[in-house]
């Protein structure tokens, strides 16, 4: 009689492993030793069965407790091949864990027939400017998708005929290949898992049961939506196969950059230029908003780069929360060209502030005038 291996050793976990750790390790091992991935490997089949037997015990708190106390004797009849309700052969393993294998693309014993299935989701996009994003709007989108063929009603068979049960798989959509006591289940190659075959295909859809269509839909854009966010129109995706529900349509929102405002979540940021005298003496300036305008008081002594917050003047929240703020950064502008009076005033200011500045340089026109008419400086 063969000696049974320790269940913890089989699943490659410690005796203090949590249920989640045991489950994760089990999933990894059944994928590794699954017969579909190890055709003709008897050793992999044995390990596969050992993993299933060990997991049945260690995943059950009561069985695990008895196993920890009494070893294999404490669970004889609970796992393995006893009449107590364990796995009688490898086919029982497929029955118990078929859904798990299907989830990993390995195929369970119970194949899915070609019944109704949900249609595929579709994706498109809309482009907005900042004002539209701030106020909300309606946009029309158009997309190409499929609908049930109007000629055959979506069956794929020409009028007067209908799909027939697949003789190869008996309508199960799956076929089982026996290798001794071991059986491998695969998708039926004749009907490709649908369980049905079409002898006489519809001329209009070539047996697909589908026709293309161009669809236009009006989308309501909520106020405050941000760049990169998506909207969902339920049931506006591809039609579901075999009468199943349609998929959804996802609409990605793209918001164009604005020449004045920069968006940071619900908040807006803009830069406003002011003069040196306005920054020094204080001023009330007019600030543009996404919609309309407002006034902002700049206190005396404001420094270039200072930021003022205008509460509630930013972007609304599409979820109904508080409206964001507008952050106004003031930039003190230095004139690149000065008139004679402006320069004279600034030079007097420099004298008052006792700061050094470059001396006045005569322009080419000033020099030309003095050359033609003469000047006191020239006569000295």
For each residue, the residues with C-beta under 8 A, 3 or more apart:
1:
2:
3:
4: 72
5: 9 10 50
6: 9 10
7: 10 11 53 54 57 58 67
8: 11 13 14 15 17 54 58
9: 5 6 12
10: 5 6 7 47 50 51 53 54
11: 7 8 22 25 26 29 51 54 55 58
12: 9 25 29
13: 8 17 21 22 25 58
14: 8 17
15: 8 68
16:
17: 8 13 14 21 22 25
18: 21 22
19: 22 23 59 61
20: 23 24
21: 13 17 18 24 25
22: 11 13 17 18 19 25 26 55 58 59
23: 19 20 26 27 55 59
24: 20 21 27 28
25: 11 12 13 17 21 22 28 29
26: 11 22 23 29 30 51 54 55 59
27: 23 24 30 31 100 104
28: 24 25 31 32
29: 11 12 25 26 32 33 47 51
30: 26 27 33 34 48 51 52 97 100 101
31: 27 28 34 37 104 106
32: 28 29 37
33: 29 30 37 38 44 45 47 48 51
34: 30 31 37 38 44 48 101 106
35: 38 39 41 44 45 48 182 184
36: 39 106 107 184
37: 31 32 33 34 44 106
38: 33 34 35 41 44 45
39: 35 36 184
40:
41: 35 38 44 45
42: 45 46
43: 46 47
44: 33 34 35 37 38 41 47 48
45: 33 35 38 41 42 48 49 90 182
46: 42 43 49 50
47: 10 29 33 43 44 50 51
48: 30 33 34 35 44 45 51 52 90 93
49: 45 46 52 53 87 90 93
50: 5 10 46 47 53 54
51: 10 11 26 29 30 33 47 48 54 55
52: 30 48 49 55 56 87 93 96 97
53: 7 10 49 50 56 57 79 80 86 87
54: 7 8 10 11 26 50 51 57 58 79
55: 11 22 23 26 51 52 58 59
56: 52 53 59 60 63 78 79 86 87 96
57: 7 53 54 60 63 64 67 75 78 79
58: 7 8 11 13 22 54 55 63 64 67
59: 19 22 23 26 55 56 64
60: 56 57 63 64 78
61: 19 64 65
62: 65 66
63: 56 57 58 60 66 67 75 78 79
64: 57 58 59 60 61 67 68
65: 61 62 68 69
66: 62 63 69 70 74 75 78
67: 7 57 58 63 64 70 71 72 74 75
68: 15 64 65
69: 65 66 74
70: 66 67 73 74 75
71: 67 74
72: 4 67 75 76
73: 70 76
74: 66 67 69 70 71
75: 57 63 66 67 70 72 78 79
76: 72 73 79 80 82
77: 80 82 83 84 86
78: 56 57 60 63 66 75 82 84 85 86
79: 53 54 56 57 63 75 76 82 86 87
80: 53 76 77 86 87
81: 86 87 88 89
82: 76 77 78 79 86
83: 77
84: 77 78
85: 78
86: 53 56 77 78 79 80 81 82 92
87: 49 52 53 56 79 80 81 90 92 93 96
88: 81 91 92
89: 81 92 93 181
90: 45 48 49 87 93 94 181 182 183
91: 88 94 95 109 183
92: 86 87 88 89 95 96
93: 48 49 52 87 89 90 96 97
94: 90 91 97 98 101 108 109 183 185
95: 91 92 98 109 110
96: 52 56 87 92 93
97: 30 52 93 94 100 101 108
98: 94 95 101 102 108 109 110
99: 102 103 108
100: 27 30 97 103 104 108
101: 30 34 94 97 98 104 106 107 108
102: 98 99 105 106 107 108 112
103: 99 100
104: 27 31 100 101
105: 102
106: 31 34 36 37 101 102
107: 36 101 102 111 174 185 186 187
108: 94 97 98 99 100 101 102 111 185
109: 91 94 95 98 176 183 185
110: 95 98
111: 107 108 172 173 174 185 187 193
112: 102 115 173 174 193
113: 171 172 173 194 195
114: 173 191 193 194 195 196 241 242
115: 112 242 244
116: 240 241 242 243 244 245
117: 240 241 242 244
118: 240 244 245 246 247
119: 237 238 239 240 241 244 245 246 247
120: 237 238 247
121: 237 238 247 248 249 250
122: 143 145 236 237 238 247 248 249 250
123: 249 250 251 252
124: 141 142 143 249 250 251 252
125: 251 252 253 254
126: 139 141 219 221 251 252 253 254
127: 254 255 256
128: 132 133 137 139 221 225 253 254 255 256
129: 132 133 255 256 258
130: 133 134 255 256 258 261 263 290
131: 134 135 290 291
132: 128 129 135 136 137 221
133: 128 129 130 221 223 224 225 226 227 253 255 315
134: 130 131 223 224 290 291 315 316
135: 131 132 223 291
136: 132 220 221 222 223 224 225
137: 128 132 221
138: 218 219 220 221
139: 126 128 218 219 221
140: 216 217 218 219
141: 124 126 216 217 219 251
142: 124 214 215 216 217
143: 122 124 214 215 217 249
144: 212 213 214 215
145: 122 212 213 215 237 238 239
146: 210 211 212 213 238 239
147: 150 210 211 213 239
148: 153 154 209 210 211 239
149: 152 153 154 156 202 204 205 208 209 210 211
150: 147 153 204 211
151: 159 202 203 204 205
152: 149 155 156 157 158 159 202 204 205 209
153: 148 149 150
154: 148 149 209 210 239 243
155: 152 162 163 198 202 209
156: 149 152 163 198 201 202 205 207 208 209
157: 152 161 162 163 198 199 200 201 202 207
158: 152 161 200 201 202 203
159: 151 152 202
160:
161: 157 158 199 200
162: 155 157
163: 155 156 157 196 197 198
164: 196 197 198 199
165: 170 171 195 196 197
166: 169 170 171 173 188 190 191 194 195 196 197
167: 170 190 197
168: 175 188 189 190 191
169: 166 172 173 174 175 188 190 191 195
170: 165 166 167
171: 113 165 166 195 196
172: 111 113 169 175 188 195
173: 111 112 113 114 166 169 187 188 191 193 194 195
174: 107 111 112 169 185 186 187 188 193
175: 168 169 172 185 186 187 188 189
176: 109 183 184 185
177: 183 184 185 186
178: 182 183
179: 182 183 184
180:
181: 89 90
182: 35 45 90 178 179
183: 90 91 94 109 176 177 178 179
184: 35 36 39 176 177 179
185: 94 107 108 109 111 174 175 176 177
186: 107 174 175 177 189
187: 107 111 173 174 175 192 193
188: 166 168 169 172 173 174 175 191 192 193 195
189: 168 175 186 192
190: 166 167 168 169 197
191: 114 166 168 169 173 188 194 195 196 197
192: 187 188 189
193: 111 112 114 173 174 187 188
194: 113 114 166 173 191 197 242
195: 113 114 165 166 169 171 172 173 188 191
196: 114 163 164 165 166 171 191
197: 163 164 165 166 167 190 191 194
198: 155 156 157 163 164 201 207
199: 157 161 164
200: 157 158 161
201: 156 157 158 198 205 206 207
202: 149 151 152 155 156 157 158 159 205 206 207 209
203: 151 158 206
204: 149 150 151 152 211
205: 149 151 152 156 201 202 208 209 210 211
206: 201 202 203
207: 156 157 198 201 202
208: 149 156 205
209: 148 149 152 154 155 156 202 205 241
210: 146 147 148 149 154 205 239
211: 146 147 148 149 150 204 205
212: 144 145 146
213: 144 145 146 147
214: 142 143 144
215: 142 143 144 145 236
216: 140 141 142
217: 140 141 142 143 233 236 249
218: 138 139 140
219: 126 138 139 140 141 231 233 251
220: 136 138
221: 126 128 132 133 136 137 138 139 225 231 253
222: 136 225 318
223: 133 134 135 136 316 318
224: 133 134 136 266 315 316 317 318
225: 128 133 136 221 222 229 231 253 255 318
226: 133 229 253 255 263 265 315
227: 133 253 254 255 263
228: 252 253 254
229: 225 226 252 253 318
230: 250 251 252 253
231: 219 221 225 250 251 253
232: 248 249 250 251
233: 217 219 236 248 249 251
234: 248
235: 245 246 247 248
236: 122 215 217 233 246 248 249
237: 119 120 121 122 145 246 247 248 249
238: 119 120 121 122 145 146 246 247
239: 119 145 146 147 148 154 210 246
240: 116 117 118 119 243 244 245 246 247
241: 114 116 117 119 209 244
242: 114 115 116 117 194
243: 116 154 240
244: 115 116 117 118 119 240 241
245: 116 118 119 235 240
246: 118 119 235 236 237 238 239 240
247: 118 119 120 121 122 235 237 238 240
248: 121 122 232 233 234 235 236 237
249: 121 122 123 124 143 217 232 233 236 237
250: 121 122 123 124 230 231 232
251: 123 124 125 126 141 219 230 231 232 233
252: 123 124 125 126 228 229 230
253: 125 126 128 133 221 225 226 227 228 229 230 231
254: 125 126 127 128 227 228
255: 127 128 129 130 133 225 226 227 263
256: 127 128 129 130
257:
258: 129 130 261 262 263
259:
260: 270 288
261: 130 258 268 269 270 290
262: 258 268 269 270
263: 130 226 227 255 258 267 268 269 315
264: 267 268 269
265: 226 315 324
266: 224 314 315 316 317 321 322 323 324 325
267: 263 264 314 315 324 325 326 327
268: 261 262 263 264 290 313 314 315 324 325 326 327
269: 261 262 263 264 326 327 329
270: 260 261 262 287 288 326 327 328 329
271: 328 329 330 331
272: 285 287 296 328 329 330 331
273: 330 331 332 333
274: 278 279 283 285 298 302 330 331 332 333
275: 278 279 332 333
276: 279 280 332 333 334
277: 280 281
278: 274 275 281 282 283 285 298
279: 274 275 276 298 301 302 303 304 330 332
280: 276 277 300 301
281: 277 278 300
282: 278 297 298 299 300 301 302
283: 274 278 297 298
284: 295 296 297 298
285: 272 274 278 295 296 298
286: 293 294 295 296
287: 270 272 293 294 295 296 310 326 328
288: 260 270 293
289: 292 293 294 313 326
290: 130 131 134 261 268 315
291: 131 134 135
292: 289
293: 286 287 288 289
294: 286 287 289 310 313
295: 284 285 286 287
296: 272 284 285 286 287 308 310 328
297: 282 283 284
298: 274 278 279 282 283 284 285 302 308 330
299: 282 302
300: 280 281 282
301: 279 280 282
302: 274 279 282 298 299 306 330 332
303: 279 306 332
304: 279 330 331 332
305: 329 330 331
306: 302 303 329 330
307: 327 328 329 330
308: 296 298 327 328 330
309: 325 326 327 328
310: 287 294 296 313 325 326 327 328
311: 325
312: 322 323 324 325
313: 268 289 294 310 323 325 326
314: 266 267 268 323 324 325 326
315: 133 134 224 226 263 265 266 267 268 290 323 324
316: 134 223 224 266 323 324
317: 224 266 320 321 322 323 324
318: 222 223 224 225 229
319:
320: 317
321: 266 317
322: 266 312 317
323: 266 312 313 314 315 316 317
324: 265 266 267 268 312 314 315 316 317
325: 266 267 268 309 310 311 312 313 314
326: 267 268 269 270 287 289 309 310 313 314
327: 267 268 269 270 307 308 309 310
328: 270 271 272 287 296 307 308 309 310
329: 269 270 271 272 305 306 307
330: 271 272 273 274 279 298 302 304 305 306 307 308
331: 271 272 273 274 304 305
332: 273 274 275 276 279 302 303 304
333: 273 274 275 276
334: 276
335: 338 342
336:
337:
338: 335 342 343 346
339: 342 343
340: 343 344
341: 344 345
342: 335 338 339 345 346
343: 338 339 340 346 347 360
344: 340 341 347 348
345: 341 342 348 349
346: 338 342 343 349 350 357
347: 343 344 350 351 357 360
348: 344 345 351 352
349: 345 346 352 353
350: 346 347 353 355 356 357
351: 347 348 354
352: 348 349
353: 349 350
354: 351
355: 350
356: 350
357: 346 347 350
358: 361
359:
360: 343 347
361: 358
362: 366 367 370
363: 366 367
364: 367 368
365: 368 369
366: 362 363 369 370
367: 362 363 364 370 371
368: 364 365 371 372
369: 365 366 372 373 375
370: 362 366 367 373 374 375 377 378
371: 367 368 378
372: 368 369
373: 369 370
374: 370 378 379
375: 369 370 378 379
376: 379 380
377: 370 380
378: 370 371 374 375
379: 374 375 376
380: 376 377
